[in-house]
Amino acid sequence: METTPHVNELVSLLGRGEGRKLSILRDAHPRLRNILDGGVPLGDQPPSELSALQEIAIAGLHAAVDLSTERLPYLRSHLRTTNQIDLGGQVVSAIGSGSALGTILFLSGPKDVASVCAGFALIGAIVALWAKYRLRDIAGNEGGLTKTYLALRESYWQARELLARLEHPKLAPSSSASLIDQANTLARTLNLLLDEVL
């Protein structure tokens, strides 16, 4: 008997999806219902259950790939738009500041022009600050959303790699337990990342 790999995070990841695959797994493996309801196995499981856990891991990794594929374009678009807004705000701020400074220094125009230019500078600065706020993650870390995007993209590729290894027809049972544990660890990371981008 080997130590039973954990699949609780994979089950949680499956629960984020439509839930249909999770109910199919519950029907196919009634003996593992406690695990498929989000529990953690205690003690060793017979080797026959290892193939069921591998099936759960494969389903969970498919869910990981699907959820990442769904969220990555949204994040990429959000980051691009926010960076464009930030650039626009900085440009407006620079134009407003330069015009106001020129008007004040050279007295080449009425003071109302300087006030309007200073107002543009203020608006530009506020827009740039708002854009920086949009780039923060849920915890308020500056640049956190960019880091979340990069981590989600890396996790997507790791999930695809683990999936290919777990679905390999000549996978040895001794390797499958380790791969299932790796998939569960990756699912934990993905669950945390997906919480950031909801």
C-alpha positions as CSV (number, residue, x, y, z in Angstrom):
1,M,0.0,0.0,0.0
2,E,1.2,3.5,-0.8
3,T,0.3,6.8,0.8
4,T,-2.8,8.1,-0.7
5,P,-2.4,11.4,-2.7
6,H,-4.7,14.2,-1.8
7,V,-7.2,15.6,-4.3
8,N,-9.1,18.1,-2.1
9,E,-7.9,21.2,-4.0
10,L,-8.6,19.5,-7.3
11,V,-12.2,18.8,-6.1
12,S,-12.5,22.4,-5.1
13,L,-11.3,23.5,-8.6
14,L,-13.9,21.2,-10.1
15,G,-16.5,22.8,-8.0
16,R,-15.7,26.2,-9.5
17,G,-16.8,24.9,-12.9
18,E,-20.3,23.9,-13.9
19,G,-20.2,21.0,-11.4
20,R,-21.4,18.4,-14.0
21,K,-18.1,16.6,-14.1
22,L,-18.0,16.5,-10.3
23,S,-21.4,14.8,-10.1
24,I,-20.3,12.3,-12.9
25,L,-17.3,11.4,-10.8
26,R,-19.5,11.0,-7.7
27,D,-21.7,8.6,-9.6
28,A,-18.8,6.7,-11.0
29,H,-16.9,6.4,-7.7
30,P,-19.5,6.1,-4.9
31,R,-16.8,4.8,-2.5
32,L,-14.9,8.1,-2.8
33,R,-17.9,10.3,-2.2
34,N,-16.4,11.7,1.0
35,I,-13.3,12.8,-1.0
36,L,-15.5,14.2,-3.8
37,D,-17.5,16.2,-1.3
38,G,-14.3,18.0,-0.4
39,G,-12.8,15.8,2.2
40,V,-9.2,14.6,2.6
41,P,-8.5,10.9,2.7
42,L,-7.2,9.5,6.0
43,G,-4.9,6.5,5.9
44,D,-4.0,4.5,2.9
45,Q,-6.3,3.7,0.0
46,P,-6.1,0.4,-1.9
47,P,-4.2,0.6,-5.2
48,S,-7.5,0.2,-7.1
49,E,-8.6,3.6,-5.8
50,L,-5.4,5.2,-7.2
51,S,-6.9,5.0,-10.7
52,A,-10.0,6.8,-9.5
53,L,-7.9,9.5,-7.8
54,Q,-6.0,9.8,-11.1
55,E,-9.3,10.3,-12.9
56,I,-10.2,13.0,-10.4
57,A,-6.8,14.7,-11.0
58,I,-7.2,14.6,-14.7
59,A,-10.7,16.1,-14.5
60,G,-9.4,18.7,-12.1
61,L,-6.6,19.6,-14.4
62,H,-9.0,19.9,-17.3
63,A,-11.0,22.3,-15.2
64,A,-7.8,24.2,-14.4
65,V,-7.0,24.6,-18.1
66,D,-10.6,25.7,-18.9
67,L,-10.8,28.2,-16.0
68,S,-7.4,29.7,-16.8
69,T,-8.3,29.9,-20.5
70,E,-11.4,31.8,-19.6
71,R,-9.7,34.2,-17.1
72,L,-6.4,35.0,-18.9
73,P,-8.0,37.0,-21.8
74,Y,-10.0,39.0,-19.3
75,L,-6.9,39.8,-17.2
76,R,-4.9,40.6,-20.3
77,S,-7.5,43.0,-21.6
78,H,-7.9,44.6,-18.1
79,L,-4.2,45.2,-17.9
80,R,-3.9,46.6,-21.4
81,T,-6.8,49.0,-20.9
82,T,-5.5,50.1,-17.5
83,N,-2.0,50.8,-18.9
84,Q,-3.5,52.8,-21.7
85,I,-5.6,54.8,-19.3
86,D,-2.5,55.4,-17.2
87,L,-0.5,56.6,-20.2
88,G,-3.4,58.9,-21.3
89,G,-3.6,60.4,-17.8
90,Q,0.1,61.0,-17.7
91,V,0.1,62.7,-21.1
92,V,-2.8,65.0,-20.1
93,S,-1.0,65.8,-16.9
94,A,2.3,66.6,-18.6
95,I,0.5,68.8,-21.2
96,G,-1.4,70.6,-18.6
97,S,1.6,71.1,-16.4
98,G,3.8,72.3,-19.2
99,S,1.2,74.7,-20.5
100,A,0.5,76.2,-17.1
101,L,4.2,76.6,-16.4
102,G,4.7,78.3,-19.8
103,T,1.9,80.6,-19.2
104,I,3.1,81.6,-15.7
105,L,6.7,81.9,-16.6
106,F,6.4,83.9,-19.8
107,L,3.2,85.7,-18.9
108,S,2.2,85.2,-22.4
109,G,-1.4,84.7,-21.7
110,P,-4.1,85.5,-19.2
111,K,-4.1,83.9,-15.8
112,D,-7.3,82.0,-16.7
113,V,-5.3,80.0,-19.3
114,A,-2.9,79.0,-16.5
115,S,-5.8,77.9,-14.3
116,V,-7.4,75.8,-17.1
117,C,-4.0,74.2,-17.8
118,A,-3.5,73.5,-14.1
119,G,-7.0,71.9,-14.1
120,F,-5.9,69.6,-16.9
121,A,-2.8,68.7,-15.0
122,L,-4.9,67.8,-12.0
123,I,-7.3,65.7,-14.0
124,G,-4.4,63.9,-15.7
125,A,-2.8,63.2,-12.3
126,I,-6.1,61.8,-10.9
127,V,-6.6,59.6,-13.9
128,A,-3.1,58.2,-13.6
129,L,-3.7,57.5,-9.9
130,W,-6.9,55.7,-10.7
131,A,-5.1,53.6,-13.3
132,K,-2.5,52.6,-10.7
133,Y,-5.3,51.7,-8.3
134,R,-6.8,49.4,-11.0
135,L,-3.5,47.5,-11.3
136,R,-3.5,46.6,-7.6
137,D,-4.5,43.1,-6.5
138,I,-7.2,42.3,-4.1
139,A,-4.8,42.8,-1.2
140,G,-3.9,46.3,-2.5
141,N,-0.4,45.4,-3.6
142,E,0.8,47.7,-6.3
143,G,1.4,45.8,-9.5
144,G,-0.2,42.7,-8.0
145,L,-2.6,42.2,-10.8
146,T,0.3,41.9,-13.3
147,K,1.9,39.3,-11.0
148,T,-1.4,37.5,-10.7
149,Y,-1.7,37.4,-14.5
150,L,1.8,36.1,-14.9
151,A,1.3,33.4,-12.2
152,L,-2.0,32.3,-13.7
153,R,-0.4,32.0,-17.1
154,E,2.5,29.9,-15.7
155,S,0.0,27.7,-13.8
156,Y,-2.0,27.2,-17.0
157,W,1.2,25.7,-18.7
158,Q,2.0,23.6,-15.6
159,A,-1.5,22.2,-15.6
160,R,-1.2,21.3,-19.3
161,E,2.1,19.6,-18.7
162,L,0.8,17.6,-15.7
163,L,-2.3,16.7,-17.6
164,A,-0.2,15.3,-20.5
165,R,1.9,13.3,-18.0
166,L,-1.1,11.9,-16.1
167,E,-2.9,11.0,-19.4
168,H,0.1,9.1,-20.7
169,P,-0.9,5.5,-21.4
170,K,2.3,4.0,-20.0
171,L,2.2,5.9,-16.7
172,A,3.6,3.8,-13.9
173,P,1.4,3.6,-10.7
174,S,4.3,4.7,-8.6
175,S,4.6,7.9,-10.7
176,S,0.9,8.6,-10.7
177,A,0.6,9.2,-6.9
178,S,3.4,11.8,-7.1
179,L,1.8,13.4,-10.1
180,I,-1.6,13.5,-8.4
181,D,0.0,15.3,-5.4
182,Q,1.7,17.8,-7.8
183,A,-1.7,18.4,-9.5
184,N,-3.3,19.0,-6.1
185,T,-0.6,21.5,-5.1
186,L,-1.0,23.3,-8.4
187,A,-4.8,23.3,-7.9
188,R,-4.3,25.0,-4.6
189,T,-2.2,27.7,-6.3
190,L,-4.9,28.1,-9.0
191,N,-7.7,28.3,-6.5
192,L,-5.9,31.2,-4.8
193,L,-5.1,32.9,-8.1
194,L,-8.7,32.6,-9.3
195,D,-9.9,34.1,-6.1
196,E,-7.8,37.2,-7.0
197,V,-9.4,37.7,-10.4
198,L,-13.1,37.1,-9.7
